[in-house]
């Protein structure tokens, strides 16, 4: 069981063309298709703190541009899922087992 905290951020592409999603600080880039929603999941250490934020103790920071979104996942790792919780791609930065994430 994962001892730290978990945070989720839904990113939806309501546009007409694919949207580029970059997850930092790993610089991993994905394409979100039209009408698709991806969930960025990140995990904090055991003390449940979120490092790397510009304002306080926050799990995410987002930068949106016309054709792309950059998400800073301020946990120890991240992975992407669909809204049903199924893993998208092989993005797994040494996160805990999927069934430990709730």
C-alpha positions in Angstrom: 0.0 0.0 0.0 1.3 3.5 -0.9 2.1 5.5 2.3 1.9 9.0 0.7 -0.9 10.9 -0.8 -2.3 10.8 -4.3 -3.6 13.5 -6.5 -5.5 13.4 -9.8 -5.9 16.0 -12.5 -8.3 15.6 -15.4 -7.2 17.1 -18.7 -9.9 17.1 -21.5 -9.4 18.1 -25.1 -12.6 19.9 -26.2 -10.8 21.2 -29.3 -11.0 20.1 -32.9 -7.4 18.8 -33.2 -5.2 16.7 -31.0 -3.8 18.5 -28.0 -0.2 18.0 -26.9 0.2 17.1 -23.2 3.6 17.4 -21.6 4.2 16.2 -18.1 7.1 17.8 -16.3 9.7 17.6 -14.9 10.1 14.4 -17.0 9.4 16.1 -20.3 7.1 13.2 -21.4 4.8 14.2 -24.2 1.5 12.6 -25.3 -1.3 13.5 -27.7 -4.8 13.8 -26.3 -7.3 13.2 -29.2 -10.5 15.2 -29.7 -13.0 14.7 -26.9 -10.6 12.5 -24.9 -9.9 12.9 -21.2 -6.6 11.9 -19.6 -6.0 11.7 -15.9 -2.6 12.7 -14.6 -1.9 10.9 -11.3 0.9 11.8 -9.0 2.0 10.6 -5.6 3.6 12.5 -2.7 6.1 11.0 -0.3 5.1 9.5 3.0 4.9 13.0 4.7 2.2 13.9 2.0 4.1 17.1 0.9 4.2 18.3 -2.7 7.5 19.8 -3.6 8.3 22.0 -6.5 5.3 24.3 -6.5 5.6 28.1 -6.9 2.7 28.7 -4.5 2.5 26.7 -1.3 2.0 23.0 -1.2 0.2 22.0 -4.4 0.3 18.8 -6.4 0.0 20.3 -9.9 0.9 23.4 -11.8 -0.5 23.9 -15.3 0.5 26.0 -18.3 -2.0 26.2 -21.1 -1.2 27.3 -24.7 -3.4 27.3 -27.8 -2.4 23.8 -28.9 -0.7 22.3 -25.8 -0.9 21.9 -22.0 2.1 21.4 -19.7 1.4 19.8 -16.4 4.0 20.0 -13.6 3.3 16.9 -11.5 4.9 17.8 -8.2 4.9 14.3 -6.7 7.6 11.6 -6.7 6.2 10.0 -9.9 3.3 10.1 -12.3 1.2 8.0 -14.6 -1.6 8.6 -17.0 -5.0 6.9 -17.0 -8.3 7.2 -18.7 -11.4 8.2 -16.7 -12.0 4.5 -15.9 -8.6 4.1 -14.4 -7.0 2.2 -17.2 -3.3 3.0 -17.7 -2.5 5.0 -20.9 0.8 4.3 -22.6 3.8 3.1 -20.7 4.1 6.2 -18.6 5.0 4.9 -15.2 7.6 6.7 -13.3 8.1 4.1 -10.6 4.7 4.6 -9.2 3.0 2.1 -6.8 1.0 -0.7 -8.3 -2.2 0.5 -10.0 -4.5 -1.3 -7.6 -2.9 0.6 -4.7 -4.0 3.9 -6.2 -7.5 5.0 -5.3 
